[in-house]
Amino acid sequence: MFLEIFMSLYLLSLIIGKYLRLPHYVTDAIIVILIFTISFWGFSQVKVGVIYYLGISVLISIVVLLVTYFTGFLILKDEVHGEVKSKINFKSQLKYLIPLLAGFLASLIPLDYSQIPFDIIIDYELYLLAFVIGIDISKSLNKKSLKSVTRVAIVSVLVDFIGALLSSLLISLLIPFKVALMITLGSGWYSYTGPLVAKFYGPSLGLVGFLSNFLREQLAFVFLPNFSKGKFSPIGAIAVGGATSMDVTLPLYVEIFNGGEYAISAMINGFILTLIIPIIEPLISLV
């Protein structure tokens, strides 16, 4: 029942989003609440193994980044030159780190949380998220954006999927393959992937899904400028950004590629992934 309602709300919001506009703070508020809920639920369940799950999250983010990049490197080895001085925008990420830390601190309060229906709460929060992200995406969904899809963007999406699959095979040594695949296919979209993984596979792995995708986005700012100093794979770089290449990491690609087609492809790559990830990820649980 969850999948039917979730997918219906997402597809419906894509349609009515052309006629309905929501203030940006509504989407932010829903995401913040979701992050707090999964953090509260997750940390209350894994107090003893926090370091273990943090370690797995770091490992997953590094594995996905490297495997995805070098998969793209094997496909296209064009060289792109230019000095890059991009920095991680901690200020913009602070609004997501605060509820994460707040959930952790709330979980430390010595109370019995077994009676709180976290799974049901997550369901309704995800329903709201599906609705608002559909409206947000529909703003950019038009004939012009669809016609501007480039070959590089399409190949980058494929590389992202191949990188996710290969990474999942490696990560399945630590966690179940289906969970690993859902996490890696999150493509850096932590505010969506974390709660969804928690819904299907529990709060502990939900935290891993959130943190590993969050770190993937941040590590892109650290690794890609260094990769760009030698022989460079534009497709691999774009695929590393995943869904974030249309917004958070887009300035990084603009600097690396000095604008141009590759920068446009990065934005389109992120748009395509943002459009299809909410459809693909829930279906993994049915396989």
SEFITI-313960 format. One record per residue (C-alpha): residue in three letters; x, y, z. Coordinates in steps of 0.05 Angstrom, whole numbers, plus 32768, in hexadecimal, padded with zeros to 4 digits. Layout:
<sefis>
<sefi resn="ALA" c1="X" c2="Y" c3="Z"/>
...
</sefis>
This chain:
<sefis>
<sefi resn="MET" c1="8000" c2="8000" c3="8000"/>
<sefi resn="PHE" c1="8039" c2="802F" c3="8010"/>
<sefi resn="LEU" c1="8057" c2="802B" c3="7FCA"/>
<sefi resn="GLU" c1="8014" c2="8036" c3="7FA8"/>
<sefi resn="ILE" c1="8006" c2="8074" c3="7FD1"/>
<sefi resn="PHE" c1="804D" c2="808F" c3="7FCB"/>
<sefi resn="MET" c1="8052" c2="8086" c3="7F80"/>
<sefi resn="SER" c1="800C" c2="80A2" c3="7F75"/>
<sefi resn="LEU" c1="801C" c2="80E1" c3="7F9D"/>
<sefi resn="TYR" c1="805E" c2="80EB" c3="7F78"/>
<sefi resn="LEU" c1="8040" c2="80E3" c3="7F32"/>
<sefi resn="LEU" c1="8003" c2="810D" c3="7F45"/>
<sefi resn="SER" c1="802F" c2="8145" c3="7F5F"/>
<sefi resn="LEU" c1="8058" c2="8145" c3="7F1E"/>
<sefi resn="ILE" c1="8017" c2="8155" c3="7EFA"/>
<sefi resn="ILE" c1="7FF8" c2="8188" c3="7F28"/>
<sefi resn="GLY" c1="803B" c2="81A8" c3="7F37"/>
<sefi resn="LYS" c1="8034" c2="81D1" c3="7EF8"/>
<sefi resn="TYR" c1="7FF7" c2="81F3" c3="7F17"/>
<sefi resn="LEU" c1="800B" c2="81F1" c3="7F61"/>
<sefi resn="ARG" c1="8047" c2="8213" c3="7F81"/>
<sefi resn="LEU" c1="8060" c2="8207" c3="7FC8"/>
<sefi resn="PRO" c1="8090" c2="8235" c3="7FED"/>
<sefi resn="HIS" c1="80D6" c2="8217" c3="7FF0"/>
<sefi resn="TYR" c1="80D4" c2="8216" c3="803C"/>
<sefi resn="VAL" c1="809C" c2="81E2" c3="803A"/>
<sefi resn="THR" c1="80C9" c2="81B0" c3="8018"/>
<sefi resn="ASP" c1="8102" c2="81C2" c3="8047"/>
<sefi resn="ALA" c1="80D5" c2="81B9" c3="8084"/>
<sefi resn="ILE" c1="80BF" c2="8174" c3="806E"/>
<sefi resn="ILE" c1="8107" c2="815E" c3="8060"/>
<sefi resn="VAL" c1="811E" c2="8179" c3="80A4"/>
<sefi resn="ILE" c1="80E7" c2="8153" c3="80C8"/>
<sefi resn="LEU" c1="80F7" c2="8113" c3="80A2"/>
<sefi resn="ILE" c1="8141" c2="8119" c3="80B3"/>
<sefi resn="PHE" c1="8131" c2="8124" c3="80FC"/>
<sefi resn="THR" c1="8101" c2="80E8" c3="80FE"/>
<sefi resn="ILE" c1="8132" c2="80B7" c3="80DD"/>
<sefi resn="SER" c1="816B" c2="80D1" c3="8108"/>
<sefi resn="PHE" c1="8142" c2="80CB" c3="8148"/>
<sefi resn="TRP" c1="8129" c2="8086" c3="8135"/>
<sefi resn="GLY" c1="816C" c2="806D" c3="811B"/>
<sefi resn="PHE" c1="8198" c2="8084" c3="8153"/>
<sefi resn="SER" c1="8167" c2="806B" c3="8188"/>
<sefi resn="GLN" c1="816F" c2="8026" c3="8169"/>
<sefi resn="VAL" c1="81BB" c2="8026" c3="815D"/>
<sefi resn="LYS" c1="81D8" c2="8049" c3="819A"/>
<sefi resn="VAL" c1="820C" c2="8012" c3="81A3"/>
<sefi resn="GLY" c1="8221" c2="800D" c3="8159"/>
<sefi resn="VAL" c1="8222" c2="8057" c3="8146"/>
<sefi resn="ILE" c1="826D" c2="8055" c3="8133"/>
<sefi resn="TYR" c1="8262" c2="8016" c3="810A"/>
<sefi resn="TYR" c1="822A" c2="8034" c3="80E1"/>
<sefi resn="LEU" c1="8250" c2="8075" c3="80D8"/>
<sefi resn="GLY" c1="828B" c2="804E" c3="80BF"/>
<sefi resn="ILE" c1="8260" c2="8027" c3="808D"/>
<sefi resn="SER" c1="8242" c2="8069" c3="8074"/>
<sefi resn="VAL" c1="8287" c2="8087" c3="8067"/>
<sefi resn="LEU" c1="829F" c2="8048" c3="8044"/>
<sefi resn="ILE" c1="8261" c2="8045" c3="8017"/>
<sefi resn="SER" c1="8267" c2="808D" c3="8002"/>
<sefi resn="ILE" c1="82B0" c2="8085" c3="7FEF"/>
<sefi resn="VAL" c1="82A4" c2="8043" c3="7FCA"/>
<sefi resn="VAL" c1="826A" c2="8060" c3="7FA2"/>
<sefi resn="LEU" c1="8290" c2="809F" c3="7F91"/>
<sefi resn="LEU" c1="82CE" c2="807B" c3="7F78"/>
<sefi resn="VAL" c1="82AA" c2="8042" c3="7F54"/>
<sefi resn="THR" c1="827A" c2="8072" c3="7F31"/>
<sefi resn="TYR" c1="82B2" c2="80A2" c3="7F1C"/>
<sefi resn="PHE" c1="82DF" c2="806D" c3="7EFF"/>
<sefi resn="THR" c1="82A5" c2="804B" c3="7EDC"/>
<sefi resn="GLY" c1="829B" c2="808D" c3="7EB7"/>
<sefi resn="PHE" c1="82E6" c2="8093" c3="7EAC"/>
<sefi resn="LEU" c1="82E5" c2="8051" c3="7E85"/>
<sefi resn="ILE" c1="82AE" c2="806B" c3="7E58"/>
<sefi resn="LEU" c1="82C7" c2="80B1" c3="7E48"/>
<sefi resn="LYS" c1="830D" c2="80CB" c3="7E56"/>
<sefi resn="ASP" c1="8306" c2="8113" c3="7E3D"/>
<sefi resn="GLU" c1="8334" c2="8144" c3="7E60"/>
<sefi resn="VAL" c1="8318" c2="8182" c3="7E80"/>
<sefi resn="HIS" c1="8348" c2="81B4" c3="7E9C"/>
<sefi resn="GLY" c1="8340" c2="81ED" c3="7ECB"/>
<sefi resn="GLU" c1="834E" c2="8200" c3="7F13"/>
<sefi resn="VAL" c1="8315" c2="81F0" c3="7F43"/>
<sefi resn="LYS" c1="830D" c2="8212" c3="7F86"/>
<sefi resn="SER" c1="82C8" c2="81F9" c3="7F9A"/>
<sefi resn="LYS" c1="82B8" c2="81F2" c3="7FE3"/>
<sefi resn="ILE" c1="8283" c2="81CB" c3="8008"/>
<sefi resn="ASN" c1="8249" c2="81F8" c3="8019"/>
<sefi resn="PHE" c1="8241" c2="81E6" c3="8062"/>
<sefi resn="LYS" c1="8210" c2="821F" c3="806E"/>
<sefi resn="SER" c1="81DD" c2="8201" c3="803E"/>
<sefi resn="GLN" c1="81E6" c2="81BC" c3="805C"/>
<sefi resn="LEU" c1="81DF" c2="81D4" c3="80A4"/>
<sefi resn="LYS" c1="8193" c2="81D1" c3="80A0"/>
<sefi resn="TYR" c1="8199" c2="8186" c3="8095"/>
<sefi resn="LEU" c1="81D1" c2="8179" c3="80C7"/>
<sefi resn="ILE" c1="81AA" c2="819B" c3="8100"/>
<sefi resn="PRO" c1="816D" c2="816C" c3="80FE"/>
<sefi resn="LEU" c1="819D" c2="8131" c3="80F7"/>
<sefi resn="LEU" c1="81C2" c2="8146" c3="8137"/>
<sefi resn="ALA" c1="8180" c2="8158" c3="8159"/>
<sefi resn="GLY" c1="8166" c2="8112" c3="814C"/>
<sefi resn="PHE" c1="81A6" c2="80F4" c3="8168"/>
<sefi resn="LEU" c1="81A1" c2="811F" c3="81A8"/>
<sefi resn="ALA" c1="8157" c2="810E" c3="81B0"/>
<sefi resn="SER" c1="8168" c2="80C4" c3="81AC"/>
<sefi resn="LEU" c1="8197" c2="80CC" c3="81E8"/>
<sefi resn="ILE" c1="815E" c2="80DE" c3="8216"/>
<sefi resn="PRO" c1="8153" c2="80A0" c3="8242"/>
<sefi resn="LEU" c1="810A" c2="8091" c3="8230"/>
<sefi resn="ASP" c1="80E4" c2="8055" c3="8213"/>
<sefi resn="TYR" c1="80DB" c2="8063" c3="81C8"/>
<sefi resn="SER" c1="80BE" c2="801F" c3="81B7"/>
<sefi resn="GLN" c1="8077" c2="803A" c3="81B7"/>
<sefi resn="ILE" c1="8085" c2="8070" c3="8184"/>
<sefi resn="PRO" c1="806B" c2="8058" c3="813F"/>
<sefi resn="PHE" c1="80A8" c2="8071" c3="8118"/>
<sefi resn="ASP" c1="8098" c2="8046" c3="80DC"/>
<sefi resn="ILE" c1="8053" c2="8065" c3="80D4"/>
<sefi resn="ILE" c1="806D" c2="80AB" c3="80DF"/>
<sefi resn="ILE" c1="80A2" c2="80A0" c3="80A9"/>
<sefi resn="ASP" c1="806B" c2="8088" c3="8079"/>
<sefi resn="TYR" c1="8044" c2="80C8" c3="807E"/>
<sefi resn="GLU" c1="8082" c2="80F4" c3="807B"/>
<sefi resn="LEU" c1="8098" c2="80CF" c3="803B"/>
<sefi resn="TYR" c1="8052" c2="80DA" c3="801D"/>
<sefi resn="LEU" c1="805B" c2="8125" c3="8029"/>
<sefi resn="LEU" c1="80A2" c2="8123" c3="800C"/>
<sefi resn="ALA" c1="808A" c2="80FE" c3="7FCD"/>
<sefi resn="PHE" c1="8055" c2="8134" c3="7FC2"/>
<sefi resn="VAL" c1="8082" c2="8171" c3="7FCC"/>
<sefi resn="ILE" c1="80BE" c2="8157" c3="7FA4"/>
<sefi resn="GLY" c1="808F" c2="8147" c3="7F6A"/>
<sefi resn="ILE" c1="8077" c2="818F" c3="7F6B"/>
<sefi resn="ASP" c1="80BE" c2="81A9" c3="7F6E"/>
<sefi resn="ILE" c1="80D5" c2="817D" c3="7F34"/>
<sefi resn="SER" c1="8099" c2="818F" c3="7F09"/>
<sefi resn="LYS" c1="80B1" c2="81D7" c3="7F07"/>
<sefi resn="SER" c1="80EB" c2="81C1" c3="7EDB"/>
<sefi resn="LEU" c1="80C6" c2="818B" c3="7EB4"/>
<sefi resn="ASN" c1="80B6" c2="81A9" c3="7E70"/>
<sefi resn="LYS" c1="80C3" c2="819D" c3="7E26"/>
<sefi resn="LYS" c1="8100" c2="81C9" c3="7E26"/>
<sefi resn="SER" c1="8122" c2="81A4" c3="7E5E"/>
<sefi resn="LEU" c1="8112" c2="8161" c3="7E3E"/>
<sefi resn="LYS" c1="812E" c2="8176" c3="7DFA"/>
<sefi resn="SER" c1="816E" c2="818E" c3="7E1A"/>
<sefi resn="VAL" c1="8181" c2="8149" c3="7E33"/>
<sefi resn="THR" c1="81C8" c2="813C" c3="7E19"/>
<sefi resn="ARG" c1="81ED" c2="80FC" c3="7E0A"/>
<sefi resn="VAL" c1="821D" c2="810A" c3="7E43"/>
<sefi resn="ALA" c1="81E4" c2="8112" c3="7E75"/>
<sefi resn="ILE" c1="81C4" c2="80D0" c3="7E5F"/>
<sefi resn="VAL" c1="8206" c2="80AA" c3="7E63"/>
<sefi resn="SER" c1="8214" c2="80CA" c3="7EA7"/>
<sefi resn="VAL" c1="81D2" c2="80AF" c3="7EC1"/>
<sefi resn="LEU" c1="81E5" c2="806A" c3="7EA7"/>
<sefi resn="VAL" c1="8229" c2="806F" c3="7EC8"/>
<sefi resn="ASP" c1="8207" c2="8083" c3="7F09"/>
<sefi resn="PHE" c1="81DC" c2="8044" c3="7F06"/>
<sefi resn="ILE" c1="8217" c2="8017" c3="7EF3"/>
<sefi resn="GLY" c1="8241" c2="8035" c3="7F2A"/>
<sefi resn="ALA" c1="8209" c2="8029" c3="7F5C"/>
<sefi resn="LEU" c1="8202" c2="7FE1" c3="7F47"/>
<sefi resn="LEU" c1="824D" c2="7FD3" c3="7F4A"/>
<sefi resn="SER" c1="8253" c2="7FF7" c3="7F8D"/>
<sefi resn="SER" c1="8218" c2="7FCF" c3="7FA8"/>
<sefi resn="LEU" c1="823B" c2="7F8E" c3="7F97"/>
<sefi resn="LEU" c1="8277" c2="7FA4" c3="7FC1"/>
<sefi resn="ILE" c1="824E" c2="7FC0" c3="7FF9"/>
<sefi resn="SER" c1="8222" c2="7F81" c3="7FFD"/>
<sefi resn="LEU" c1="825C" c2="7F63" c3="8023"/>
<sefi resn="LEU" c1="8246" c2="7F8F" c3="805D"/>
<sefi resn="ILE" c1="81FB" c2="7F99" c3="8053"/>
<sefi resn="PRO" c1="81C5" c2="7F76" c3="802A"/>
<sefi resn="PHE" c1="81CB" c2="7F82" c3="7FDF"/>
<sefi resn="LYS" c1="8184" c2="7F9F" c3="7FD7"/>
<sefi resn="VAL" c1="8192" c2="7FD1" c3="800E"/>
<sefi resn="ALA" c1="81D6" c2="7FE2" c3="7FF1"/>
<sefi resn="LEU" c1="81B6" c2="7FED" c3="7FAC"/>
<sefi resn="MET" c1="8180" c2="801B" c3="7FC7"/>
<sefi resn="ILE" c1="81B4" c2="8043" c3="7FED"/>
<sefi resn="THR" c1="81E4" c2="804A" c3="7FB2"/>
<sefi resn="LEU" c1="81AC" c2="805B" c3="7F81"/>
<sefi resn="GLY" c1="819B" c2="8095" c3="7FB0"/>
<sefi resn="SER" c1="81CF" c2="80BB" c3="7F86"/>
<sefi resn="GLY" c1="81DD" c2="80EC" c3="7FBE"/>
<sefi resn="TRP" c1="8194" c2="80FA" c3="7FCD"/>
<sefi resn="TYR" c1="819A" c2="80ED" c3="8017"/>
<sefi resn="SER" c1="815B" c2="8110" c3="802F"/>
<sefi resn="TYR" c1="8132" c2="80DF" c3="8005"/>
<sefi resn="THR" c1="815B" c2="809F" c3="8006"/>
<sefi resn="GLY" c1="8167" c2="809D" c3="8051"/>
<sefi resn="PRO" c1="811D" c2="809E" c3="8066"/>
<sefi resn="LEU" c1="810A" c2="806E" c3="802E"/>
<sefi resn="VAL" c1="813E" c2="803B" c3="8043"/>
<sefi resn="ALA" c1="8127" c2="8043" c3="808B"/>
<sefi resn="LYS" c1="80E0" c2="8035" c3="8075"/>
<sefi resn="PHE" c1="80F1" c2="7FF2" c3="8054"/>
<sefi resn="TYR" c1="812F" c2="7FDA" c3="8079"/>
<sefi resn="GLY" c1="812F" c2="7FFB" c3="80BD"/>
<sefi resn="PRO" c1="814B" c2="8039" c3="80DF"/>
<sefi resn="SER" c1="8194" c2="8022" c3="80E4"/>
<sefi resn="LEU" c1="819C" c2="8018" c3="8099"/>
<sefi resn="GLY" c1="8172" c2="8056" c3="808D"/>
<sefi resn="LEU" c1="81A8" c2="807E" c3="80B2"/>
<sefi resn="VAL" c1="81DD" c2="805D" c3="8086"/>
<sefi resn="GLY" c1="81B5" c2="8070" c3="8048"/>
<sefi resn="PHE" c1="81B0" c2="80B8" c3="805F"/>
<sefi resn="LEU" c1="81F8" c2="80C1" c3="8076"/>
<sefi resn="SER" c1="8219" c2="809D" c3="803B"/>
<sefi resn="ASN" c1="81F3" c2="80C6" c3="8008"/>
<sefi resn="PHE" c1="8200" c2="8106" c3="802F"/>
<sefi resn="LEU" c1="824A" c2="80F7" c3="8031"/>
<sefi resn="ARG" c1="824A" c2="80E6" c3="7FE7"/>
<sefi resn="GLU" c1="8233" c2="812D" c3="7FD7"/>
<sefi resn="GLN" c1="8266" c2="814C" c3="8005"/>
<sefi resn="LEU" c1="82A0" c2="8121" c3="7FED"/>
<sefi resn="ALA" c1="8291" c2="8135" c3="7FA5"/>
<sefi resn="PHE" c1="82AB" c2="817A" c3="7FB7"/>
<sefi resn="VAL" c1="82EA" c2="815C" c3="7FD4"/>
<sefi resn="PHE" c1="82FC" c2="8127" c3="7F9F"/>
<sefi resn="LEU" c1="82E6" c2="8144" c3="7F5C"/>
<sefi resn="PRO" c1="8311" c2="8183" c3="7F5D"/>
<sefi resn="ASN" c1="834E" c2="8156" c3="7F69"/>
<sefi resn="PHE" c1="8339" c2="8125" c3="7F32"/>
<sefi resn="SER" c1="8332" c2="815F" c3="7F01"/>
<sefi resn="LYS" c1="837C" c2="8171" c3="7F06"/>
<sefi resn="GLY" c1="8391" c2="8136" c3="7EDA"/>
<sefi resn="LYS" c1="836E" c2="810C" c3="7EA6"/>
<sefi resn="PHE" c1="8326" c2="8115" c3="7EB6"/>
<sefi resn="SER" c1="82E4" c2="80F1" c3="7EA9"/>
<sefi resn="PRO" c1="82AB" c2="8124" c3="7EA1"/>
<sefi resn="ILE" c1="8277" c2="80EC" c3="7EA0"/>
<sefi resn="GLY" c1="8294" c2="80CC" c3="7EDE"/>
<sefi resn="ALA" c1="8295" c2="810F" c3="7F02"/>
<sefi resn="ILE" c1="824D" c2="811F" c3="7EF0"/>
<sefi resn="ALA" c1="8236" c2="80DA" c3="7F05"/>
<sefi resn="VAL" c1="8258" c2="80E2" c3="7F48"/>
<sefi resn="GLY" c1="822B" c2="811F" c3="7F57"/>
<sefi resn="GLY" c1="81EE" c2="80F5" c3="7F48"/>
<sefi resn="ALA" c1="81AC" c2="8118" c3="7F57"/>
<sefi resn="THR" c1="81D1" c2="8152" c3="7F78"/>
<sefi resn="SER" c1="81F2" c2="8167" c3="7F36"/>
<sefi resn="MET" c1="81B4" c2="8191" c3="7F26"/>
<sefi resn="ASP" c1="81B9" c2="81BC" c3="7F65"/>
<sefi resn="VAL" c1="81EA" c2="81B4" c3="7F9F"/>
<sefi resn="THR" c1="8227" c2="819C" c3="7F77"/>
<sefi resn="LEU" c1="8215" c2="81C1" c3="7F37"/>
<sefi resn="PRO" c1="8243" c2="81FD" c3="7F47"/>
<sefi resn="LEU" c1="827C" c2="81CB" c3="7F4C"/>
<sefi resn="TYR" c1="826F" c2="81B2" c3="7F05"/>
<sefi resn="VAL" c1="8269" c2="81F9" c3="7EEB"/>
<sefi resn="GLU" c1="82AE" c2="8207" c3="7F06"/>
<sefi resn="ILE" c1="82CE" c2="81C6" c3="7EEF"/>
<sefi resn="PHE" c1="82B2" c2="81C9" c3="7EA9"/>
<sefi resn="ASN" c1="82B4" c2="8216" c3="7EA3"/>
<sefi resn="GLY" c1="826B" c2="8213" c3="7E90"/>
<sefi resn="GLY" c1="825C" c2="81F4" c3="7E4C"/>
<sefi resn="GLU" c1="8239" c2="81B3" c3="7E38"/>
<sefi resn="TYR" c1="8255" c2="8189" c3="7E71"/>
<sefi resn="ALA" c1="823A" c2="81BA" c3="7EA5"/>
<sefi resn="ILE" c1="81F6" c2="81B8" c3="7E83"/>
<sefi resn="SER" c1="81FA" c2="816C" c3="7E81"/>
<sefi resn="ALA" c1="8208" c2="816B" c3="7ECC"/>
<sefi resn="MET" c1="81C8" c2="8191" c3="7ED9"/>
<sefi resn="ILE" c1="819F" c2="8164" c3="7EAB"/>
<sefi resn="ASN" c1="81BE" c2="8126" c3="7EC9"/>
<sefi resn="GLY" c1="81A7" c2="813D" c3="7F0E"/>
<sefi resn="PHE" c1="8162" c2="814D" c3="7EF4"/>
<sefi resn="ILE" c1="8158" c2="8109" c3="7ED4"/>
<sefi resn="LEU" c1="816F" c2="80E4" c3="7F13"/>
<sefi resn="THR" c1="8143" c2="8110" c3="7F3F"/>
<sefi resn="LEU" c1="8108" c2="80FF" c3="7F13"/>
<sefi resn="ILE" c1="8111" c2="80B3" c3="7F12"/>
<sefi resn="ILE" c1="8131" c2="80A2" c3="7F55"/>
<sefi resn="PRO" c1="80EE" c2="80A9" c3="7F7B"/>
<sefi resn="ILE" c1="80D2" c2="8076" c3="7F4A"/>
<sefi resn="ILE" c1="810C" c2="8044" c3="7F48"/>
<sefi resn="GLU" c1="8120" c2="8041" c3="7F92"/>
<sefi resn="PRO" c1="80DE" c2="802A" c3="7FB0"/>
<sefi resn="LEU" c1="80D9" c2="7FF4" c3="7F7A"/>
<sefi resn="ILE" c1="811A" c2="7FD4" c3="7F92"/>
<sefi resn="SER" c1="80F6" c2="7FBC" c3="7FD1"/>
<sefi resn="LEU" c1="80C7" c2="7F93" c3="7FA4"/>
<sefi resn="VAL" c1="80FF" c2="7F6E" c3="7F7F"/>
</sefis>
